[in-house]
Amino acid sequence: MLPRRQTQATGATSSAGAGGPAAVVELAGVSKSFGSTRALDDVSLTVAPGEIVVLLGLSGSGKSTLLRHLVGLETPTSGVLRVLDRPVAALRGKELRELRSQVGFVFQQFELVRSLSVLENVLTGALARITGPRLGLLTYRRALRLTALQHLDRVGLLAQAYQRSDTLSGGQQQRVAIARALMQDPKILLADEPVASLDPDSSAQVMALIRQIASEAGLTVVCSLHQVDLALSWADRIVGLRDGRVVRDAPAVDYTKAGAMEIYGTPHAAAALGPLAAAAPRAVSARDR
Ligand SMILES: Nc1ncnc2c1ncn2[C@@H]1O[C@H](COP(=O)(O)OP(=O)(O)OP(=O)(O)O)[C@@H](O)[C@H]1O
């Protein structure tokens, strides 16, 4: 396991200025309502370059909504949001595409094209940078294919490059999704419950890989998780969300397990979450009902 870096929780205060590194993600008083549901409630948060921030909270606490704001998939009802120093919510067309090309996104269900080979799936990560339709491996430039193979090597799947992606295990498929995100040469990696569908061993492997790649590439990571133990092991900083509000924002080393569980609210809620917090799949959110 790589050692966790010691970082300061930056809370509501921007880390830009005062000689500090510019923030890559800044939210100031961001709220988001869906009808009468307040998904985010006055969230202020700054993420410094290279930080690995984990969002923890019960189902429905606003983790995915926050991540979706960072790539302009949601627009705040109020508040200010900047990613890579750009006002995401105001961006349209080419500017929005440019921002998104610098932000890799990894999802719980991997979102691979099942019938395509592993290598072709990885290559689709470069589609934002190239023009014209791509049908088949040989329609990608050789240099791109080599880069894709290098990323597959990095995630330990070079030998599987020409296999259909749906022949891989869940953990391997998530590693393909990570390699695909790396094809974007992103500055930020967002991961929405990237290990929720995986067994505990595969979960730990995927989180270790994310941590290692982030460390090597200087990537900033914002990742939602349900597993307290993984958050404590792999995050630099843990941001606790409850009912759309930030209830705690501190370096991971400052949390005890009991302290992290407090993010979930009442002892009753934390107890009900027991196995979920340790390793199990997501709970049912209001949207699923
Ligand atoms: N597009 C939408 N329309 C209506 N309500 C939504 C929408 N997106 C999110 N919500 C609601 O906003 C709240 C926060 O949802 P969100 O998905 O961000 O939570 P979460 O913490 O990511 O949950 P989970 O851990 O289950 O993924 C929930 O009450 C959810 O039902």
The ligand as an SDF file (V2000), in Angstrom:
LIG
                    3D

 31 33  0  0  0  0  0  0  0  0999 V2000
  -32.1940   13.8410  -11.7830 N   0  0  0  0  0  0  0  0  0  0  0  0
  -32.7810   13.7930  -10.5810 C   0  0  0  0  0  0  0  0  0  0  0  0
  -34.1000   14.0360  -10.4510 N   0  0  0  0  0  0  0  0  0  0  0  0
  -34.7050   14.0220   -9.2460 C   0  0  0  0  0  0  0  0  0  0  0  0
  -34.0600   13.7670   -8.0740 N   0  0  0  0  0  0  0  0  0  0  0  0
  -32.7420   13.5080   -8.1480 C   0  0  0  0  0  0  0  0  0  0  0  0
  -32.0390   13.5100   -9.3900 C   0  0  0  0  0  0  0  0  0  0  0  0
  -30.7380   13.2470   -9.1410 N   0  0  0  0  0  0  0  0  0  0  0  0
  -30.6350   13.0740   -7.8090 C   0  0  0  0  0  0  0  0  0  0  0  0
  -31.8440   13.2350   -7.2260 N   0  0  0  0  0  0  0  0  0  0  0  0
  -32.1150   13.1580   -5.7830 C   0  0  0  0  0  0  0  0  0  0  0  0
  -31.1200   13.9300   -5.1450 O   0  0  0  0  0  0  0  0  0  0  0  0
  -30.7150   13.2960   -3.9400 C   0  0  0  0  0  0  0  0  0  0  0  0
  -29.2260   13.0200   -3.9800 C   0  0  0  0  0  0  0  0  0  0  0  0
  -29.0100   11.9880   -4.9270 O   0  0  0  0  0  0  0  0  0  0  0  0
  -27.5690   11.4430   -5.3010 P   0  0  0  0  0  0  0  0  0  0  0  0
  -27.7330   10.4390   -6.3860 O   0  0  0  0  0  0  0  0  0  0  0  0
  -26.6650   12.5820   -5.5560 O   0  0  0  0  0  0  0  0  0  0  0  0
  -27.1410   10.7440   -3.9490 O   0  0  0  0  0  0  0  0  0  0  0  0
  -25.9400    9.7410   -3.6800 P   0  0  0  0  0  0  0  0  0  0  0  0
  -25.3580   10.1240   -2.3830 O   0  0  0  0  0  0  0  0  0  0  0  0
  -25.0310    9.7080   -4.8600 O   0  0  0  0  0  0  0  0  0  0  0  0
  -26.7130    8.3660   -3.5650 O   0  0  0  0  0  0  0  0  0  0  0  0
  -26.1760    6.8820   -3.9210 P   0  0  0  0  0  0  0  0  0  0  0  0
  -25.1250    6.5890   -2.9250 O   0  0  0  0  0  0  0  0  0  0  0  0
  -27.3930    6.0270   -3.8020 O   0  0  0  0  0  0  0  0  0  0  0  0
  -25.6610    6.9380   -5.3370 O   0  0  0  0  0  0  0  0  0  0  0  0
  -31.5770   12.0500   -3.8020 C   0  0  0  0  0  0  0  0  0  0  0  0
  -32.6940   12.3490   -3.0000 O   0  0  0  0  0  0  0  0  0  0  0  0
  -31.9810   11.7610   -5.2200 C   0  0  0  0  0  0  0  0  0  0  0  0
  -33.1840   11.0220   -5.2840 O   0  0  0  0  0  0  0  0  0  0  0  0
  1  2  1  0
  2  3  1  0
  2  7  2  0
  3  4  2  0
  4  5  1  0
  5  6  2  0
  6  7  1  0
  6 10  1  0
  7  8  1  0
  8  9  2  0
  9 10  1  0
 10 11  1  0
 11 12  1  0
 11 30  1  0
 12 13  1  0
 13 14  1  0
 13 28  1  0
 14 15  1  0
 15 16  1  0
 16 17  2  0
 16 18  1  0
 16 19  1  0
 19 20  1  0
 20 21  2  0
 20 22  1  0
 20 23  1  0
 23 24  1  0
 24 25  2  0
 24 26  1  0
 24 27  1  0
 28 29  1  0
 28 30  1  0
 30 31  1  0
M  END
$$$$
